[in-house]
Amino acid sequence: MPRNARQHAADVPLPNAMPAPHWKQLRQGDRVRVLLSPGFEAGGIVDTITADHTAVWVHLDGGRGRTLLHCADGVDIVPCQETGCLD
Protein backbone atom coordinates (compact mmCIF):
# COMPACT_ATOMS: atom_id res chain seq x y z
CA MET A 1 0.00 0.00 0.00
CA PRO A 2 1.31 3.48 -0.77
CA ARG A 3 2.74 5.27 2.19
CA ASN A 4 0.34 8.26 1.90
CA ALA A 5 -2.85 6.23 1.47
CA ARG A 6 -5.61 6.70 4.00
CA GLN A 7 -5.90 3.36 5.72
CA HIS A 8 -9.04 4.15 7.68
CA ALA A 9 -11.11 5.96 5.07
CA ALA A 10 -14.09 3.71 5.86
CA ASP A 11 -14.08 5.07 9.41
CA VAL A 12 -14.95 8.58 8.22
CA PRO A 13 -18.73 9.09 8.15
CA LEU A 14 -20.27 10.22 4.89
CA PRO A 15 -22.02 13.60 4.96
CA ASN A 16 -25.79 13.44 5.07
CA ALA A 17 -27.24 14.14 1.65
CA MET A 18 -30.63 15.78 1.82
CA PRO A 19 -32.61 16.44 -1.34
CA ALA A 20 -34.30 19.78 -1.86
CA PRO A 21 -37.93 19.72 -0.65
CA HIS A 22 -39.31 19.86 -4.21
CA TRP A 23 -37.38 16.66 -5.12
CA LYS A 24 -39.81 14.81 -2.84
CA GLN A 25 -42.68 15.88 -5.11
CA LEU A 26 -41.11 14.34 -8.24
CA ARG A 27 -42.90 11.36 -9.76
CA GLN A 28 -42.05 8.97 -12.57
CA GLY A 29 -43.07 10.51 -15.92
CA ASP A 30 -42.79 14.13 -14.74
CA ARG A 31 -41.31 16.61 -17.24
CA VAL A 32 -38.42 18.44 -15.56
CA ARG A 33 -35.58 20.89 -16.14
CA VAL A 34 -32.18 19.78 -14.90
CA LEU A 35 -30.20 22.83 -13.78
CA LEU A 36 -26.58 21.77 -14.08
CA SER A 37 -24.92 25.12 -13.38
CA PRO A 38 -25.79 28.76 -14.03
CA GLY A 39 -26.64 29.02 -17.70
CA PHE A 40 -26.59 25.28 -18.37
CA GLU A 41 -29.80 23.29 -18.20
CA ALA A 42 -31.49 20.39 -19.94
CA GLY A 43 -35.04 19.13 -20.20
CA GLY A 44 -36.08 15.57 -19.58
CA ILE A 45 -38.51 13.05 -18.16
CA VAL A 46 -38.14 11.45 -14.71
CA ASP A 47 -37.61 7.72 -15.12
CA THR A 48 -36.91 6.39 -11.63
CA ILE A 49 -36.55 7.84 -8.13
CA THR A 50 -34.99 6.23 -5.07
CA ALA A 51 -37.22 5.71 -2.05
CA ASP A 52 -35.45 8.47 -0.10
CA HIS A 53 -35.57 10.86 -3.12
CA THR A 54 -31.79 11.47 -3.00
CA ALA A 55 -31.18 10.05 -6.50
CA VAL A 56 -33.22 10.46 -9.68
CA TRP A 57 -32.79 8.89 -13.12
CA VAL A 58 -33.77 11.30 -15.92
CA HIS A 59 -34.13 10.62 -19.67
CA LEU A 60 -32.67 13.79 -21.17
CA ASP A 61 -34.29 15.38 -24.21
CA GLY A 62 -32.66 15.35 -27.62
CA GLY A 63 -31.39 11.78 -27.41
CA ARG A 64 -28.81 12.65 -24.76
CA GLY A 65 -29.54 9.46 -22.86
CA ARG A 66 -30.50 8.54 -19.33
CA THR A 67 -28.53 10.03 -16.47
CA LEU A 68 -28.40 9.46 -12.72
CA LEU A 69 -28.50 12.61 -10.62
CA HIS A 70 -27.82 12.68 -6.88
CA CYS A 71 -28.77 15.53 -4.56
CA ALA A 72 -25.10 15.90 -3.56
CA ASP A 73 -24.03 16.41 -7.22
CA GLY A 74 -24.68 20.16 -7.11
CA VAL A 75 -27.53 19.97 -9.63
CA ASP A 76 -31.20 20.79 -9.24
CA ILE A 77 -34.21 19.08 -10.79
CA VAL A 78 -37.19 21.39 -11.12
CA PRO A 79 -40.67 20.31 -12.25
CA CYS A 80 -41.69 22.16 -15.41
CA GLN A 81 -44.76 23.61 -13.72
CA GLU A 82 -42.38 25.77 -11.67
CA THR A 83 -40.21 26.87 -14.61
CA GLY A 84 -42.85 27.18 -17.31
CA CYS A 85 -41.02 24.92 -19.76
CA LEU A 86 -42.95 23.46 -22.67
CA ASP A 87 -43.38 19.81 -23.64
C-alpha positions as CSV (number, residue, x, y, z in Angstrom):
1,M,0.0,0.0,0.0
2,P,1.3,3.5,-0.8
3,R,2.7,5.3,2.2
4,N,0.3,8.3,1.9
5,A,-2.8,6.2,1.5
6,R,-5.6,6.7,4.0
7,Q,-5.9,3.4,5.7
8,H,-9.0,4.1,7.7
9,A,-11.1,6.0,5.1
10,A,-14.1,3.7,5.9
11,D,-14.1,5.1,9.4
12,V,-15.0,8.6,8.2
13,P,-18.7,9.1,8.2
14,L,-20.3,10.2,4.9
15,P,-22.0,13.6,5.0
16,N,-25.8,13.4,5.1
17,A,-27.2,14.1,1.7
18,M,-30.6,15.8,1.8
19,P,-32.6,16.4,-1.3
20,A,-34.3,19.8,-1.9
21,P,-37.9,19.7,-0.7
22,H,-39.3,19.9,-4.2
23,W,-37.4,16.7,-5.1
24,K,-39.8,14.8,-2.8
25,Q,-42.7,15.9,-5.1
26,L,-41.1,14.3,-8.2
27,R,-42.9,11.4,-9.8
28,Q,-42.1,9.0,-12.6
29,G,-43.1,10.5,-15.9
30,D,-42.8,14.1,-14.7
31,R,-41.3,16.6,-17.2
32,V,-38.4,18.4,-15.6
33,R,-35.6,20.9,-16.1
34,V,-32.2,19.8,-14.9
35,L,-30.2,22.8,-13.8
36,L,-26.6,21.8,-14.1
37,S,-24.9,25.1,-13.4
38,P,-25.8,28.8,-14.0
39,G,-26.6,29.0,-17.7
40,F,-26.6,25.3,-18.4
41,E,-29.8,23.3,-18.2
42,A,-31.5,20.4,-19.9
43,G,-35.0,19.1,-20.2
44,G,-36.1,15.6,-19.6
45,I,-38.5,13.1,-18.2
46,V,-38.1,11.5,-14.7
47,D,-37.6,7.7,-15.1
48,T,-36.9,6.4,-11.6
49,I,-36.6,7.8,-8.1
50,T,-35.0,6.2,-5.1
51,A,-37.2,5.7,-2.0
52,D,-35.4,8.5,-0.1
53,H,-35.6,10.9,-3.1
54,T,-31.8,11.5,-3.0
55,A,-31.2,10.0,-6.5
56,V,-33.2,10.5,-9.7
57,W,-32.8,8.9,-13.1
58,V,-33.8,11.3,-15.9
59,H,-34.1,10.6,-19.7
60,L,-32.7,13.8,-21.2
61,D,-34.3,15.4,-24.2
62,G,-32.7,15.3,-27.6
63,G,-31.4,11.8,-27.4
64,R,-28.8,12.7,-24.8
65,G,-29.5,9.5,-22.9
66,R,-30.5,8.5,-19.3
67,T,-28.5,10.0,-16.5
68,L,-28.4,9.5,-12.7
69,L,-28.5,12.6,-10.6
70,H,-27.8,12.7,-6.9
71,C,-28.8,15.5,-4.6
72,A,-25.1,15.9,-3.6
73,D,-24.0,16.4,-7.2
74,G,-24.7,20.2,-7.1
75,V,-27.5,20.0,-9.6
76,D,-31.2,20.8,-9.2
77,I,-34.2,19.1,-10.8
78,V,-37.2,21.4,-11.1
79,P,-40.7,20.3,-12.2
80,C,-41.7,22.2,-15.4
81,Q,-44.8,23.6,-13.7
82,E,-42.4,25.8,-11.7
83,T,-40.2,26.9,-14.6
84,G,-42.8,27.2,-17.3
85,C,-41.0,24.9,-19.8
86,L,-42.9,23.5,-22.7
87,D,-43.4,19.8,-23.6
